Amino acid sequence: MTDTPKIRIRGLRKAFGDKLVLDGIDLDVAPRTSMVVIGGSGTGKSVLLKCVLGLIEPDAGSIEIDGQDVLRMDRRAAEQQRARIGMLFQNGALFDSLPVWENVAFGLLARHKTDRRHARARAEEVLGQVGLAASVGALWPSELSGGMQKRVALARAIAAQPDILFFDEPTTGLDPIMGAVIDNLIVDCVKRLGSTAVAITHDMASARRIGDRAAMIHKGRIVWEGPATELMDCGNAVVDQFTHGRHQGPIQMELRR
């Protein structure tokens, strides 16, 4: 394995007015591994992803992809680096005005300038990879169940064969069985592509299914990082309280102040 992390974040800070959300985040994600980031609501998990994606500009720090700091590149070079990232948004974020196949092929059509015939063929191919028939491509998002919408969103994330994949709460709104199905599809897709993955989730079963490694954000910092298999018994009081959903503990004490 190369010594250079696929993603290397150092000293990342972001505040919104008086609220400091990220207070010096340090995190490494090794190539071809899946990192799961956990933490309470409002702790900055989504802000972290949006900083890497370029949707939010951090106040300080560095974000390196393959050793190159995207925050210090010119805009075009940074966009080229970030074009290598596929994203599964929390609620799917499908375009209601486009049929399923165009949703899946959106990046191919808009960014990669693929012609429509080849884009549709690729969309039908990746729909098959997430367990949907090619005929689903002709449907509209409103005609799909929640689980099907999530599969379509996953197909869109992998359509351009990105070498980095981000997943924002991939099992939100799904029943436990469908959540497990989506997690297994994510694992299969990541392995098939040989991609590096980062997922944020509140679902501990999902975190253990998806992740090779895990990290927890608390009070704007990474307070623990280690194998995902140790999430439920890592010995860190903050992590243990969160993963077991305990009412009492250091997190509760801080909320009472």
ZIHU-V460617 format. One line per field, one symbol per residue. burial: + if it has 9 or more other C-alpha atoms within 8 Angstrom, else -. Layout:
burial=???
This chain:
burial=----+++++++++++----++++++++++++-++++++++--+++-+++++++----+--+++++-+-++--+---++--++-+++++++-+-----++++++++++++---------++-+++++++++-+++-++-+++--+--++++++++++++++-++++++++++--+---+++-++++++-++--+-++++++++---+++++++++++++-+++-+++++--+------++++++-----+++++----
